[in-house]
Structures are given as C-alpha cells and as structure tokens.
C-alpha cells in the first residue's frame, strides 16, 4: 500500500512538472525546459512509456545523448567531490 502511494505521488509530481514546463514555454516567468527535464527525470523511474520515449530519443539523436551523458557524469563527479569535502 505504501509503495503504491509513493509511486502514485511520483507520477503526479512528474506529470505536474511536465505540464508546468509546457505552460512555461509560453509564459516568460516560468522556466519551461528545466521543469520538463525535472518531470521527465522523475517519470523515467516510474513509467515504462517515458523510458521507451527516452530510449527512442537517444537512438534518434546519439550525438546529443552523448553530450547529455557527459554532462551527467561531470555533475555526478562534482557532487561526489563536494560530498567528501
């Protein structure tokens, strides 16, 4: 029961962030792209459909996927370094 509620909350928060991100593309006050990335990051752990879409995009745009992976590794190493300080 607790795991189902946790999954439901993650799905709701992920889709809410994606929706706010889409609205943010049209409103100059809201940072749309950042909210969409956060929403997709949350949803990718919970939704098979979102994982499939991400895999499709990685296959379709391999150069961009490689740059994104390098950025992810760079940020992860910085976070690890700051955590040990």
Helices and strands as residue ranges (DSSP letters): H 2-26, H 32-44, H 48-60, H 62-84
